[in-house]
């Protein structure tokens, strides 16, 4: 016991990995200071966690001692998934609903709108906002810089891309499957020129060409993006060529399309019929923001 806590095994050299972003240097400094003097035979992980408690993006800290005087500290971070905007004030939010603070709210993050601004380190308590950030946090890396915002519209949870394409998720269920389904539709040449893509049933995605998406975009909260002259889906499809392969197409299903919607990989009749010519045109885009 004496040797275990003696200077013969005290930590003198500390190496921190995994800390990034504008607060990365401060995280490294806090962990290095806390680790100095610890024993390589009995690292105090609780003390290390306490040293970075003021940084909500740090989700886990692991100490890997190296006898006799070294220690490597691995930091696992929760990256920001969205920027919560309340009365013009922005704060970053993680995919798990933890408020990460304005320091991490970069301009490239997709936007979600709220009615109140929780303190840094708190969890969002609005279920609609929690669903939105969960879906945004599950977005593939290839698409993270292409997303503009998320909101609740007539078709439930909706994600708007920076080039104007709307993606109907409905809710936060099976987010990874829905993103992969979106990739499958974008890689299909028949989706070229689509104004929206419906992935509420990830096994039966559909690309729509009606005017409902344009109307919804005009009547909901707009993000400050520059107009795009390229095809709505062409740039996204190119970005996804190297992404995770789409799920295998269902067998025994017949492709079908309606006047406003083209179903990819399976029939869309279980969800809606003739949506592009009738039901789509009648929808409005009123937005429900989180409180």
N, C-alpha and C positions, 0 to 999 in steps of 0.2 A: 504493500500500500504506500509505503514511503517513496519507493522508487517510481511508482506509477504517477505520482504528482510532484516529482522532483524536477530540478532544472536539467537533468540528464535527458529528459524526454519532452521538454517544453517546446512548443511550436515557435519557430523563429522565421521560417520561410512560408509564405502563404501565396497560393495561386488561385485566382477566382476565374471561373469560366461560366458563360451563359448569360451574364448581365449585359443588356444592350439598351439602345435608345438614349434619350437625353439624360436619363437618370442613371445610366450604367456606371459611370465613374463614381457617383455617390454611393451606389450599392456596393461596389467593390471596396471602397474605402471603409464603409461601415463594417463589412464582414472581415476585412483584414485586421482592423483594430480589435474587433471582438475575438478573433482567433488567436492573436498573439498572447503567449503565456499559457494557452491551454496545453493539456497533455496529449501527445500523440497516441497514448494508450487509452485515453478516456475523453474523446472529443465531446464537448458540450453542445449538442445540436440545438437544445432549447435556447441557449444564449445566442446562438447564431440567428435563429428565427426571430428572437426579440430584437436583434440589432437592425433587422430590415422590416420590422413590423410597420413602419411608416411608409413603405413602398407597396401598395396593394397589388401591383403587377407581379410581385414575387409570390408564386404559389407554393414553392417547395425549395428547401435548402438541404443539400447532402454534403457531409464532410468525409473526405477520404484521406486519412492520415498516412504519412510516410515516415516510418521510424528512421532516425530518432527525432528530427526537428522540422519535418516538412508537413504541409497539409494542403490538399487541393479541395476547394469548395465549389460544388456544382450548383448553379442557380437555375431553377425551372421557372420560366415566366409565363404569365397569362397575357398574350398579346391583345391589344385593343381590337375589338371587332367593329365598333361603330362610334360615331360622335353623337352624343345626345345633345340636342339643341333646345334650349328653353329661353324664350325671349331674347334670342340672339346670342346667348352665352353657350359655348361649346365645352363639353367635357367628355373624355374618352370612357368607354364602357367595354368590359371584356365579354366574351361569349357566354360566360357563366353568370352575367348580370352584375358583376362587381364594378363599382364606379372607380376608374383609375385616375381621374383628375384631368384638368385642362392641359397640363404639360404634355400629355401623350395624345392630345386631340389634334392630329395633323390634318391638313387640308385634304389629303387623299382618302380619308376614311369615309365610308358611306354614312348618311345622316339618318337618324331617327328623331322624331319630334316628341317632346314631352311637355307636361304642364308644371312640373316642379323639378328642382335640381337637387338630388340627394348629395350628402357630403361624400368626400373622397373616402373610399374604403367600405361604404355602405352597399347593400344589395338593392337592386331595383325591386319594387314591390308590385308593380303593375304587370299583370300577366301578358298583356299585349306587347309591351316593350320587351319582356323576357323572351317571348317567342321570336320577336324580330331579331334581337341580338344573338340568340341561339342559332338561327338560320344563317345570319351573316358570319358568325364565327365558324360555321361549318363549310364555308365557301372554299373551293379548291384554290390553291395558291395562284394558279394561272388566271383566275378571275377576280382576285381580290382588288386589284387596281382598276377594274372596269365597272364596279358597282357604284351607283349614285346614292341611293337611299332605299329605305324600306318603310312601308306604311300599311295600314289596314284599309282596304277598299271593298267594293261590292263582291269581289271574289275571295275575300279574306286577306291573309297576309300576302302582300305583293312586293316584289323587288324590282326597282327601276334601274336599268343599266345606263351608263353615261351616254350612250348613243341613242337613247330613246326607247329601246326594247323593254317591254314589261314582262315580268315572269311571275305567274300566279302560283304561289306555294300553298295557299289556303290556310295552313297552320304550320307549326314547327315539327310535326311528326315526320320521321324518316328524312331528316334534312340532307344527309349524304346521298341517299338514293335519289332524291329530287335533283340535286346538283348534277349527278351523273346522268340522270334522265335529260336534263337540259343540254348537257354536252352531246348526248346522242342526237337530239333534235338539231342542234347547230351544225353537226357534222353531216346531216342529211341535206343534199342539194335541194330537196323539195321545200325546205324551210326558208330559202332565199327570199328576202323581201317581207318577211313576217313582221307584224307590228307587236305581237305578243306571243308568248309560249306558255301553255298551261301544263304544269307538272304536278297538279294536285293528286293525281293518280300516277305515281312515278313509272309504273309499268305500262301506262297508256298515255304518254305525253301527246300534246297537239300544238301545232303552230297555227296561229290565227292571222287573218289578213284583213279583218274588218276595221271599221273606224272607231270602235268602242275604246280601244286602247288610247287613241289620240285624244278623245274626249276626256277620258279619265286622267291623262297626263295634264291636260289644261286645267282641270278643276281640283287637283290635289296640290299639296305643297311642292313647289319647284325647287330643285337644287340649282346652284349657279354653275351650269355647264355650257360650253360653247356648242353652237349648232354643228351637226355632223352632216356632211354631204355624201358619205359613203353608204353602202347598203347597210340596213339595220343589223343584219346578223353576220355579214361577211367578216368583219374584223374580229368578232368574238369567235367565230369558227376557226380562224387562223390561229388565235391564241390557244385554242384548245386542242390543236392537232397533236401536241406532245403531252397532253394531260392524261389522266387515268382513262383507260379504255372504257367505253360505255358498256352497260350490262348486256348480256346476250339477249337477242330478240326472242320474244315468246313464240313458241311453235303452235301451229293449229289455229292461229288468229288471222283473220283477213283484214287487210288494210281498208280503211274507208275514209271518206272525206265529205264534209258538208260544204255549203256555199261559202262559209267564212272561215272554216277550220280544216287543217290537214292533219290527220292523226298519223303519228309515226310509230310503227312497230306493232300496233294492235288497234282494235275497234274502239272508238270513243263513245259509242252509243250509250253505254251505261251511265256516262256522266252528263252529256248534253247532246242534243241534236239540233242541226240547223242553227248553231249558236251565232255564226257570223252574220246571218241575214236577218234574224229576228231578235233573239234574246240579247246578243252582244250590243246591237245598236241602241237598245233601250236602257242599258246600264248607265248610271252616272258614277262619278268618281269621288263621292264624298269621302273624306278621310277621317278616321278615328284616331286621334293622337293619344299617347299614353299620359296618364296623370302621375 
